Amino acid sequence: MMERDAAWKRVCDALPVAETLEREGLFAITADELKRHGGREPRLMAKIDTLAERPAALADLGAALFPVRNGKYVLFPDPDRKSFFRFEGEPLPPRAFAAKMDLGRFDTFPRGQEASESQALDSAFLSGLLAAFCGEPGLCLTLRGRIFSGDFSFRTPQRGLPIGVSRVQMEVDAGYEGEDGVYLIEAKRGRREDFHIRQLWYPYLHWSQRTRKRVVPIFFTYSNGQFELSEFAFGQEFGEAALVRRKAYCLEEPRAAADFKTLFARVSIGAEPIGAFPQANDLDKVVDLVGLAADAPKSKADIAEAFGFEERQGDYYGNAGCYLGLLRRSDEGFALTEEGEAFQRLRSRPARTLALLEAMARIPSLREALRLLAERRFRAEKIAAGELAAVVREATGLGASTPERRASTVRAWLAWVMKNVKVEDA
């Protein structure tokens, strides 16, 4: 059991949470009570940014947690999980954006996958990408960091009970103002499948009372050189978060040109790696992890916290990096290999794509999957699930239904290849 889950279980065992929610529809709890009964720092217990980070005890109760005062929170039933917005569909293919400024002239500016959230935001701002997305050429950075909210209120989703919020600490990753609007941005490193609406909703409710301009909430992610921006609109009722538009960009040509015949002739096949076969579908996130581990080895808990998912998935992504030869397990966590260090120095997304393609071509199972892709004229849908499972089974010796499950990752990686590679020998 994860530490967060264990801490909330202790709270729910010690206090009448379930009975009070059933009877009254609300349960108020303080930071002191969280620390006393949970035995963990309240800010860590209250940090629930994604569905995967929701503690098991709250998931079992179908309960949402929102701050209402400094050091005070309320729990209320949210069985439809309206507290979270879930993205649907496949990741968008990025389009190239011509930067208005040559960012390469700044020696202090990171241009690889090691950029932090704020550096990625600065890059999007200086390049003119943010202004283009918002449709405001004179955009200015006016907000950043932690602030205390004013007073506002909302009603709970089931019983419509009023919740008053006053002087809650909020963190705005960046806020920009133009002639027509105020643009509030929640930024994340690594793509997300969902997010807690509080991160955009509270700043939206706060600033909507303080400006006559249009307030526009934007969820921003940066992954492997790709910027993805999702504009939202909030309604009057709890959980009314509508995705208005969503776009993905790269500040360079996003795709790499590759000749598969040359690739197979040039790259020698190696041995199938020893270790867990990959079960991490987002290859961009594997790239992000290499950048994350550049400073110091990262444990599965570190990886889970960075990407907002469970520790189990942190292990999956670390293992995927190991399988590709970019990471190794050490006593301190997942660390860069020599190949990983060289990969981390690559400055462009196309260069990283070609390096990953070569890494895949050296591994018998993944090389065979690439060969099948080329044989089917680069139409991944023409490869049956059973064919990929057979490739995994033959190369790894895995039995029962495991090859079928691992084949889904192989298919996701082939889809990633087709999204990021311009095939020259098709």
N, C-alpha and C positions, 0 to 999 in steps of 0.2 A: 504494500500500500504506500502511495506517495505521501510525503510529509504533509502536503496541503490537505489531502483527503483525511489523513489520520487526525489532523488538528480540528477539522470541522466535525468529524465524527465525535470527538471528545466534547465539543461544544453542544452538539445536538443530543448527546447522551446526558449531559449535565443540566441542560435547560429545557423547559417545556416548549420547544420550538414547534414540533408537529401539532400538538394539541392546540396551541395558541393560533397557529395559522388556520387550522380547521375551524376553530370557534370564532375568531375575530378577523381573520383575513390579513393580519399584519403581525409582525414580531419585531420589536425594536431591540437593538443590541448596541452596546458601546464598545469602543476599542479596548477599554480596560477589561470588559468581560471576555472579549475574544482572546486577549493575552492570558487572562487568569485561567480560563477553562480550556483554551486551545493549546496554550503553551508555545505560541509562535507569535512573531511580530504581526500586529494587526494589519499593517500596510501590505504584508505579503499574503495574509489570508484574504484580504479584500481585493487583491489584484486578480481580477477575472476578466481578461480581455477577449477570450475566445471560448467557444463551447468546450473545447478540449481542456481548458483550464478550470471549468466549473467543477467544484469539489463534488465527489460522488454523493455525499450526504445531501447536498442541495439538489443535485440531479434527481435523487430518489424522491425528494419532496416536491419536485417540480417548482422550486422556489427561485426567485431572483433576488439579488442583493444590490441595493443602491445606497450611496451615502446621502445623508440629509442635513447633517451639521458637521462641524469639525469634530471628528472622533465619535460620530453617531451614525448608525446605519439602520435601514429597515429591510426586512425580508417580507416578501408577499408571493402568493401563488402566481406562477407564469407557466402553466402547463403547455402552452403552444410555443414557448421559447421566443416570445416576441422581443425579448431583451437582446436578441442576437439577430443580425442580418446575415443571411447565408448567400454567398455568390453561387450562381448556377452556371453550368456550361463549361466548356474548355477554356483554358487561358487564351487571351487574344493574341493573334500574331502582331508583333510590333511594326510600326511604320517608321521610316527614317525621318528625323526632324533636323532641318538645317539650322544649327545654332547661330544666333545673332552675334555671338562673340566667340573668339578663339580661346577656348578654355585651356588649350595646350600651352598657352604662354604663362600660365600660373604654375610655378614649381611646387607650390604648397598644396595644390589641389589634387586629391586622389582621383584617378581616372579608372581604376580597376574595381574589382568586386569587393574591395576592402572598405569602400566608402560607408560612413555611418549614415544614420537616418537624416541628421541635420545637414551633412555634407551632400547627400543625394538631393535634398531639398534646395540647397544653395546652388547646386549644379543646374537643376531644373529652372531655377529663378534666373540665374545669370545668362543661361543660354536663350532665354526668351520663351522656353517651353510652357512655363506656367501662365505667362501673359497670353500666349496663343490659345491655350486651353480655356482660360477664363474669358477670352475675348476682350481683354482690357490692356491696351498697350502701356498705360502709365501705372502699372501695379507697383505698390510700395510695401516693403515688409514693415509691419507695425506692431506685431504681436509675436512673442516667443517665450515659452517657459511657464512657470507655475503662477497662477493667480487665484484669488478667492472670488467665488461667484457672488452675485447679488441674490435677491429673493425671487423665487419662481415656484411654480407648483405643477403637479400633474396628477392624474388619477390612475389607480391600479387597473390592470387589464380585466380581471374577472368581476370584482365587486364594485369597481368604480370608486374606491375609497380615495379621499384627497391626501396627497403627500406634499408637504411643504418643504422646500429646500432653501437653506440660507447659509451663506459663507462656507461653502464646501470648496476644498482645494481642488482645482482643476489644472491640467497641464495641456497647453496648446503647443503642438509641435511647431506650428507657424501660422500666422494670420497675415493676410495681405489685403490692402485696401486700394480700390480704384475709384474712378468717378462714379460708377453705378453700384458697386457691390463690395461686401466684406467677405473674404474667402478664408474659411477656417479649415486647416488641414491637419488630419491625423496621419502620421507617417509611420511606416513599418519597413524594416529590412526583411525581405523575403515575402513571397506571395502568401495571402491568407485565404482560407476557405470561408471564413466567417469572422465577425467581430462584434463586440459588445457595443450596442448603440450609444451607451453612456459617453463613450469617448468623443463622439461628435455631437450628441444631443444636448448635453449640459452646456457646452460652449455656445451652441446654437440658441438655446433658450436664454442664456445670459446676454449675448450680444444682440439678440432680436429686440430686447427691451432698451437698447442703448444707441441704436442707429436707425435712421429712416431708410438707409440703403438696404438693398437685398442682401440677406445673409445666406451664404452658399457653403454647405458642409461638403468637404472633399476627402475621400479616403485615398491615400497615396502609398504605393508600394514600390520598392526598388529591388530588383533581383537580376543578377548577372547582366548589369548594364541596361536593363529594361525598366522604364518608368511606366507605371500603370496608374491612371487617375480615374476615380469613380465619383461622380457628382450625385449627391442625394438631395431629396426634398422630404421634410418632415410634415406630417399632418397634425391634426388637433388631438387625435387619440393616441394612447400609449402604443408604441411599436409600429406606428405608421411611418415607416422609412421606405421611401420609393427610390429605386435607382433611376436617375434621370438619363445619364449617359456614362459610357465607360470607354476609355481609349488607352492604347499602349504605344509607347514611342521608344526609339533609341536615338542617341545623338551621333549616329554613324549608320552605315549600311548594316542592317541587322543580320543579314544572311551571309554565309560563307559559300564560296564556290568550291565544289568537290567533284572529282572524277573518281568514281568508285573502282573502275578497272585499275587505274593507277594506284589507288589506295590499297587494294588487295595485293597488287604486285610489289608494292614498296614496303608494306608493313608485314613483318614476319609474325607468324602465329606463335603464341607462347603456350604455357600450361594454364589450365583452368585454375584460378586462384583458390587457395584454401581459405575457407571461411564462409560465413552466411551469404547465400545468394541474395542479390539486391531485392528489397521490397520497399522501395522508396521511389514513387512515381514521378516526382518533380525534379528533373535533372538540373534545372536552374538552381534549385535549393542546394543540391550537392555542390554546385559551383560557389554559392554563397557561403557554404560551410567551410570550404577551403580558405576563403578570405577571412572567415571568423577565426579559424584556427591559426592564422598567420602569426598572431602575437604570442599565443600560448596555447597549449593543448586544451581541448574542450571536452568536458564530461557529457554524458547523455543528458544530464540535468541542465547543463549550460546550454546545450543545443535546443532542448525543449523550451527553455525560457526565451531564447533568442527568437524562435519561430512560433511560439504560442501553441505548441502542441504537447502531447504526452511524452514522458521520458522514454516510453517504449519506441515511439517514433524517432526520438533523438538517437536511439541506438540503431534503428534501421538506417537512418541517413549517414551516420558515422560508418556503419558497415558497408554501405554503398560506395562511400569514398574509398574505403580500404579495398574493395573489390576492383575498383578502377585504378588502384595503385597510387592514389593521390594522398591517402591518409594511412596511418598505422595506429594500432592500439599501443598506448604506453601506460605506465602506472598512473599518470596524471590525467589521462583521457585520450581523445583522438588527436594525433599530432601529424604535421605535414611530413611526408616522405621527401626524398630528394626530387622525385618527379612532381610532387605537390608544390614544392618550393618554386620549381621552374614554371609550373602552371600558374601559380599565384602572381608571377611577374608579368604574365601576358596582359597587355593593356587593352585589347579590343575583344568585343564579344565574338566576332568571326574567328579570331585567332584561338579563342578558348573552344569554340565549336569544333574547329579542325583538330585540336589537341584531344578533345573528348572522342571524336570519331576514330582517331588513331588508337586511343586507349581501348575502345570497344573492339576494334579490328584485331588487337593482339590477344583477346580472350576468346577461346574457341566457341563458347555458347553464343556470345554476342556477335562474333564474326559471322556465325552461321545465320543468325537472325538478320544481319545486314545483307548477307548474300541472298536470303529469301526475298528481302525487300527489293533488291536490285533485279532479281529474277522476275518478280511480279511488276516490273516497270514502276517501282516506287509507289505502289498503291498498297498501303498497309492493310486496307480492308480486304485485300485479296488473300491475305495470309490467315488461315483458319487458326482458332485458338488452340486446337489440338496439335497443330504443327509446332507452334511455339512451345507448348508444354513438352512435346517430344524432344525438342532441342535441349530444353533445360534438363529433362530426365536423363538423356544420353550423356550430356556433358558433366553432370554433377552427381548422378547416382541417387538423386532424391526420389523418394517413393510416395505411394498413396496419392493423395490429392494435392500435395505440396507443389509439384511442377505446374499444375493448372493455376494455382494462386500466384506463383512467381511469374508465370507467363504474362500476367496483367502488367507487371512492371516493365517487362521487355517490350510489350506493345506500346506502353506510354513512352518509353525511350525512343522507339522507332517513330512515333508521332512527333516527338521533340526534334528528331533528326530532320524529318520532312518539313517542319516549321522553320528550321534554322539553316537549311542547306539548299543552295541552288545546284541541282544536279546537272553536271556537264556532259554525262555520257548516256542520258536517257534516250 
